[in-house]
Amino acid sequence: MPKTIIAEGKTTTEAIENGLKQLNVSKNMVDIKVLEEEKKSFFSILTPRVVKVQLTVKEDKTNVSINENKRKSNENEVEIKEEMEKIKVFLKDFVEKQPINQIDWEVKQNGYDIEIIMNGGNEISYLIGYRGETLNALQTVISSIINKDHAEKIRVYVDINGYRQKRIKTLEELAQKVSKTVLRTGKAIALEPMTAYERKIIHSALQGNDKITTFSKGEEPYRKIIIDINKK
């Protein structure tokens, strides 16, 4: 609560100065209200006037904002930790039900990003599926579980046996190879349908090539990238 005092003086200016000295603040840091001007005695007109002013220290909005942000940050950290525990419980149960003996996993958190890394040799490849379809489905399921009651979007990233990085490299190489074919033949090429994540990789891989343009076409889940010559 803002600090408030009543100060007195022979004049309004003097009363304010006395109040500022008591509070040890500058004038721009307080709200000032003149309360009254009166005589100290009704029996002597020679007694000097007494002016009373109310000084209230202004609320430091910067500190309030910082404190509010800290409070929200602490609340968010608690929520994320709770969701981390949900994920761990889910993964423990999920792994125990798999037909293979050894699956190692770990969960990492960075802000609103949660990364789940799973490893288990070639036997675990069935959890990746054809071009990551099963892996993407698992990621969607986990994301749905922890975002069910959240206004803020928690991003979930799941990788198995380093598949994601291998797939990124494969798509980047594909983008470069197809772009060369397009430049050589002068004809646009449509790639197979991909997820939004994979299409973004293709776009990013070719965005520095001013001779080539890329755009997406079609409806999910059959949306695909077209690589064409930049005619602009």
C-alpha positions as a LaTeX table, in Angstrom:
\begin{tabular}{lrrr}
\hline
Residue & $x$ (\AA) & $y$ (\AA) & $z$ (\AA) \\
\hline
Met1 & 0.00 & 0.00 & 0.00 \\
Pro2 & 1.35 & 3.49 & $-0.87$ \\
Lys3 & 2.76 & 5.44 & 2.09 \\
Thr4 & 0.77 & 8.54 & 3.15 \\
Ile5 & 1.59 & 11.26 & 5.70 \\
Ile6 & 0.12 & 14.59 & 6.85 \\
Ala7 & 2.59 & 17.49 & 6.95 \\
Glu8 & 2.22 & 21.02 & 8.29 \\
Gly9 & 3.74 & 24.40 & 7.51 \\
Lys10 & 3.12 & 28.13 & 7.58 \\
Thr11 & 2.53 & 28.04 & 3.84 \\
Thr12 & 1.55 & 25.34 & 1.37 \\
Thr13 & 5.09 & 25.27 & $-0.02$ \\
Glu14 & 6.60 & 24.90 & 3.43 \\
Ala15 & 4.16 & 22.13 & 4.34 \\
Ile16 & 5.04 & 20.24 & 1.18 \\
Glu17 & 8.78 & 20.63 & 1.77 \\
Asn18 & 8.39 & 19.36 & 5.33 \\
Gly19 & 6.49 & 16.35 & 4.07 \\
Leu20 & 9.08 & 15.59 & 1.40 \\
Lys21 & 11.83 & 15.68 & 4.03 \\
Gln22 & 9.90 & 13.22 & 6.21 \\
Leu23 & 9.40 & 10.84 & 3.29 \\
Asn24 & 12.88 & 11.47 & 1.89 \\
Val25 & 11.54 & 11.69 & $-1.66$ \\
Ser26 & 11.35 & 14.27 & $-4.43$ \\
Lys27 & 8.18 & 16.20 & $-5.32$ \\
Asn28 & 7.55 & 14.26 & $-8.54$ \\
Met29 & 7.37 & 11.05 & $-6.52$ \\
Val30 & 4.27 & 12.04 & $-4.51$ \\
Asp31 & 0.64 & 13.00 & $-4.96$ \\
Ile32 & $-0.21$ & 16.17 & $-3.01$ \\
Lys33 & $-3.54$ & 17.23 & $-1.54$ \\
Val34 & $-4.08$ & 20.43 & 0.48 \\
Leu35 & $-6.29$ & 19.49 & 3.43 \\
Glu36 & $-6.89$ & 22.72 & 5.35 \\
Glu37 & $-5.61$ & 26.11 & 6.38 \\
Glu38 & $-6.36$ & 27.12 & 9.97 \\
Lys39 & $-5.30$ & 29.12 & 13.03 \\
Lys40 & $-3.62$ & 27.28 & 15.85 \\
Ser41 & $-5.65$ & 29.36 & 18.26 \\
Phe42 & $-9.00$ & 31.05 & 18.06 \\
Phe43 & $-7.92$ & 33.51 & 20.80 \\
Ser44 & $-5.01$ & 35.14 & 19.03 \\
Ile45 & $-5.07$ & 36.57 & 15.53 \\
Leu46 & $-1.30$ & 36.94 & 15.80 \\
Thr47 & $-0.77$ & 33.17 & 15.77 \\
Pro48 & 0.52 & 32.21 & 12.30 \\
Arg49 & $-1.54$ & 30.06 & 9.92 \\
Val50 & $-1.07$ & 26.31 & 9.80 \\
Val51 & $-1.40$ & 24.64 & 6.41 \\
Lys52 & $-1.92$ & 20.88 & 6.31 \\
Val53 & $-1.14$ & 18.80 & 3.23 \\
Gln54 & $-1.44$ & 15.12 & 2.53 \\
Leu55 & 1.47 & 13.51 & 0.68 \\
Thr56 & 1.10 & 10.04 & $-0.83$ \\
Val57 & 4.06 & 8.30 & $-2.40$ \\
Lys58 & 3.16 & 7.33 & $-5.96$ \\
Glu59 & 3.00 & 3.64 & $-6.74$ \\
Asp60 & 6.06 & 2.42 & $-8.64$ \\
Lys61 & 4.37 & 0.93 & $-11.68$ \\
Thr62 & 7.65 & $-0.49$ & $-12.90$ \\
Asn63 & 8.16 & $-2.47$ & $-9.72$ \\
Val64 & 4.52 & $-3.51$ & $-9.69$ \\
Ser65 & 4.86 & $-4.74$ & $-13.26$ \\
Ile66 & 8.09 & $-6.58$ & $-12.45$ \\
Asn67 & 6.55 & $-8.19$ & $-9.38$ \\
Glu68 & 3.45 & $-9.17$ & $-11.35$ \\
Asn69 & 5.61 & $-10.71$ & $-14.07$ \\
Lys70 & 7.61 & $-12.58$ & $-11.44$ \\
Arg71 & 4.40 & $-13.90$ & $-9.91$ \\
Lys72 & 3.10 & $-15.05$ & $-13.28$ \\
Ser73 & 6.49 & $-16.54$ & $-14.11$ \\
Asn74 & 6.47 & $-18.51$ & $-10.84$ \\
Glu75 & 2.95 & $-19.73$ & $-11.54$ \\
Asn76 & 3.95 & $-20.78$ & $-15.05$ \\
Glu77 & 6.98 & $-22.64$ & $-13.71$ \\
Val78 & 4.75 & $-24.57$ & $-11.32$ \\
Glu79 & 2.36 & $-25.41$ & $-14.17$ \\
Ile80 & 5.17 & $-26.57$ & $-16.44$ \\
Lys81 & 6.62 & $-28.74$ & $-13.66$ \\
Glu82 & 3.21 & $-30.30$ & $-13.16$ \\
Glu83 & 2.94 & $-31.04$ & $-16.89$ \\
Met84 & 6.45 & $-32.46$ & $-16.87$ \\
Glu85 & 5.34 & $-34.92$ & $-14.20$ \\
Lys86 & 2.29 & $-35.87$ & $-16.29$ \\
Ile87 & 4.55 & $-36.59$ & $-19.26$ \\
Lys88 & 6.88 & $-38.72$ & $-17.15$ \\
Val89 & 3.97 & $-40.76$ & $-15.80$ \\
Phe90 & 2.61 & $-41.20$ & $-19.34$ \\
Leu91 & 5.99 & $-42.23$ & $-20.77$ \\
Lys92 & 6.71 & $-44.67$ & $-17.95$ \\
Asp93 & 3.38 & $-46.41$ & $-18.54$ \\
Phe94 & 3.79 & $-46.21$ & $-22.32$ \\
Val95 & 7.29 & $-47.73$ & $-22.32$ \\
Glu96 & 6.31 & $-50.54$ & $-19.94$ \\
Lys97 & 3.61 & $-51.63$ & $-22.39$ \\
Gln98 & 5.98 & $-51.87$ & $-25.37$ \\
Pro99 & 7.03 & $-55.32$ & $-26.64$ \\
Ile100 & 10.77 & $-54.57$ & $-26.45$ \\
Asn101 & 12.85 & $-54.74$ & $-23.29$ \\
Gln102 & 14.93 & $-51.58$ & $-23.32$ \\
Ile103 & 13.75 & $-48.09$ & $-24.17$ \\
Asp104 & 15.65 & $-45.17$ & $-22.65$ \\
Trp105 & 13.94 & $-41.80$ & $-22.43$ \\
Glu106 & 14.42 & $-38.36$ & $-20.94$ \\
Val107 & 12.36 & $-35.19$ & $-20.74$ \\
Lys108 & 13.88 & $-31.72$ & $-21.02$ \\
Gln109 & 12.17 & $-28.38$ & $-20.51$ \\
Asn110 & 13.10 & $-24.91$ & $-21.76$ \\
Gly111 & 10.44 & $-22.30$ & $-21.10$ \\
Tyr112 & 7.28 & $-23.47$ & $-22.86$ \\
Asp113 & 9.20 & $-26.03$ & $-24.93$ \\
Ile114 & 9.32 & $-29.64$ & $-23.77$ \\
Glu115 & 11.66 & $-32.08$ & $-25.50$ \\
Ile116 & 11.29 & $-35.84$ & $-25.21$ \\
Ile117 & 14.18 & $-37.99$ & $-26.37$ \\
Met118 & 13.79 & $-41.76$ & $-26.72$ \\
Asn119 & 16.42 & $-44.32$ & $-27.69$ \\
Gly120 & 16.31 & $-48.09$ & $-28.05$ \\
Gly121 & 18.33 & $-49.32$ & $-31.02$ \\
Asn122 & 16.79 & $-50.63$ & $-34.23$ \\
Glu123 & 14.05 & $-52.44$ & $-32.34$ \\
Ile124 & 12.37 & $-49.14$ & $-31.50$ \\
Ser125 & 12.08 & $-48.05$ & $-35.14$ \\
Tyr126 & 8.45 & $-49.21$ & $-35.28$ \\
Leu127 & 7.64 & $-46.20$ & $-33.05$ \\
Ile128 & 8.98 & $-43.94$ & $-35.79$ \\
Gly129 & 6.85 & $-45.42$ & $-38.55$ \\
Tyr130 & 6.87 & $-44.66$ & $-42.25$ \\
Arg131 & 8.58 & $-41.29$ & $-42.65$ \\
Gly132 & 7.87 & $-40.42$ & $-39.03$ \\
Glu133 & 4.08 & $-40.95$ & $-39.12$ \\
Thr134 & 3.95 & $-42.92$ & $-35.85$ \\
Leu135 & 6.42 & $-40.55$ & $-34.20$ \\
Asn136 & 4.31 & $-37.54$ & $-35.22$ \\
Ala137 & 1.18 & $-39.24$ & $-33.88$ \\
Leu138 & 2.88 & $-39.87$ & $-30.53$ \\
Gln139 & 3.97 & $-36.24$ & $-30.39$ \\
Thr140 & 0.40 & $-35.11$ & $-31.12$ \\
Val141 & $-1.03$ & $-37.32$ & $-28.38$ \\
Ile142 & 1.40 & $-36.01$ & $-25.75$ \\
Ser143 & 0.82 & $-32.41$ & $-26.86$ \\
Ser144 & $-2.95$ & $-32.89$ & $-26.54$ \\
Ile145 & $-2.60$ & $-34.33$ & $-23.04$ \\
Ile146 & $-0.61$ & $-31.43$ & $-21.58$ \\
Asn147 & $-2.33$ & $-28.60$ & $-23.48$ \\
Lys148 & $-5.83$ & $-29.68$ & $-22.52$ \\
Asp149 & $-6.23$ & $-27.12$ & $-19.72$ \\
His150 & $-3.70$ & $-24.47$ & $-20.77$ \\
Ala151 & $-4.27$ & $-21.05$ & $-22.24$ \\
Glu152 & $-0.56$ & $-20.82$ & $-23.08$ \\
Lys153 & 0.60 & $-23.22$ & $-25.78$ \\
Ile154 & 3.20 & $-25.69$ & $-24.56$ \\
Arg155 & 5.26 & $-26.94$ & $-27.50$ \\
Val156 & 6.17 & $-30.62$ & $-27.47$ \\
Tyr157 & 9.05 & $-32.08$ & $-29.46$ \\
Val158 & 9.52 & $-35.86$ & $-29.58$ \\
Asp159 & 12.50 & $-37.58$ & $-31.19$ \\
Ile160 & 13.44 & $-41.25$ & $-31.38$ \\
Asn161 & 16.95 & $-42.48$ & $-32.19$ \\
Gly162 & 17.84 & $-39.06$ & $-33.62$ \\
Tyr163 & 15.30 & $-39.47$ & $-36.43$ \\
Arg164 & 14.38 & $-35.78$ & $-36.56$ \\
Gln165 & 17.90 & $-34.57$ & $-37.35$ \\
Lys166 & 18.38 & $-37.31$ & $-39.94$ \\
Arg167 & 15.08 & $-36.38$ & $-41.55$ \\
Ile168 & 16.01 & $-32.69$ & $-41.64$ \\
Lys169 & 19.26 & $-33.53$ & $-43.44$ \\
Thr170 & 17.41 & $-35.78$ & $-45.90$ \\
Leu171 & 14.83 & $-33.08$ & $-46.69$ \\
Glu172 & 17.47 & $-30.38$ & $-47.12$ \\
Glu173 & 19.38 & $-32.59$ & $-49.55$ \\
Leu174 & 16.12 & $-33.37$ & $-51.39$ \\
Ala175 & 15.34 & $-29.66$ & $-51.69$ \\
Gln176 & 18.72 & $-28.89$ & $-53.24$ \\
Lys177 & 18.54 & $-31.86$ & $-55.62$ \\
Val178 & 15.04 & $-31.05$ & $-56.86$ \\
Ser179 & 15.82 & $-27.34$ & $-57.25$ \\
Lys180 & 18.72 & $-28.21$ & $-59.57$ \\
Thr181 & 16.41 & $-30.39$ & $-61.65$ \\
Val182 & 13.85 & $-27.57$ & $-61.87$ \\
Leu183 & 16.52 & $-25.13$ & $-63.06$ \\
Arg184 & 17.81 & $-27.62$ & $-65.61$ \\
Thr185 & 14.43 & $-28.60$ & $-67.06$ \\
Gly186 & 12.52 & $-25.37$ & $-66.50$ \\
Lys187 & 9.58 & $-27.35$ & $-65.14$ \\
Ala188 & 8.00 & $-27.15$ & $-61.67$ \\
Ile189 & 8.13 & $-30.24$ & $-59.46$ \\
Ala190 & 5.61 & $-31.19$ & $-56.78$ \\
Leu191 & 6.98 & $-33.08$ & $-53.80$ \\
Glu192 & 5.03 & $-35.74$ & $-51.95$ \\
Pro193 & 2.61 & $-34.60$ & $-49.20$ \\
Met194 & 4.40 & $-33.53$ & $-46.00$ \\
Thr195 & 3.57 & $-32.22$ & $-42.57$ \\
Ala196 & 3.74 & $-28.47$ & $-41.95$ \\
Tyr197 & 6.98 & $-29.02$ & $-40.02$ \\
Glu198 & 8.63 & $-30.80$ & $-42.97$ \\
Arg199 & 7.34 & $-28.29$ & $-45.51$ \\
Lys200 & 8.92 & $-25.53$ & $-43.45$ \\
Ile201 & 12.27 & $-27.32$ & $-43.71$ \\
Ile202 & 12.01 & $-27.35$ & $-47.52$ \\
His203 & 11.03 & $-23.67$ & $-47.64$ \\
Ser204 & 13.93 & $-22.74$ & $-45.34$ \\
Ala205 & 16.44 & $-24.78$ & $-47.33$ \\
Leu206 & 15.65 & $-22.87$ & $-50.54$ \\
Gln207 & 14.78 & $-19.39$ & $-49.29$ \\
Gly208 & 18.30 & $-18.15$ & $-50.09$ \\
Asn209 & 18.04 & $-19.23$ & $-53.74$ \\
Asp210 & 16.60 & $-16.26$ & $-55.66$ \\
Lys211 & 16.27 & $-18.38$ & $-58.82$ \\
Ile212 & 13.79 & $-20.70$ & $-57.12$ \\
Thr213 & 10.40 & $-20.19$ & $-55.51$ \\
Thr214 & 8.49 & $-22.59$ & $-53.26$ \\
Phe215 & 4.83 & $-22.66$ & $-52.24$ \\
Ser216 & 2.41 & $-25.12$ & $-50.70$ \\
Lys217 & $-0.66$ & $-26.48$ & $-52.45$ \\
Gly218 & $-3.56$ & $-28.71$ & $-51.44$ \\
Glu219 & $-5.39$ & $-29.53$ & $-48.22$ \\
Glu220 & $-4.10$ & $-31.35$ & $-45.16$ \\
Pro221 & $-3.04$ & $-34.11$ & $-44.87$ \\
Tyr222 & $-2.24$ & $-34.10$ & $-48.60$ \\
Arg223 & $-0.72$ & $-30.63$ & $-48.74$ \\
Lys224 & 2.53 & $-30.60$ & $-50.70$ \\
Ile225 & 5.30 & $-28.22$ & $-51.74$ \\
Ile226 & 5.79 & $-27.05$ & $-55.30$ \\
Ile227 & 9.31 & $-26.06$ & $-56.33$ \\
Asp228 & 9.40 & $-23.82$ & $-59.38$ \\
Ile229 & 11.56 & $-21.27$ & $-61.19$ \\
Asn230 & 11.28 & $-17.76$ & $-59.78$ \\
Lys231 & 9.88 & $-15.76$ & $-62.67$ \\
Lys232 & 9.93 & $-12.39$ & $-60.91$ \\
\hline
\end{tabular}
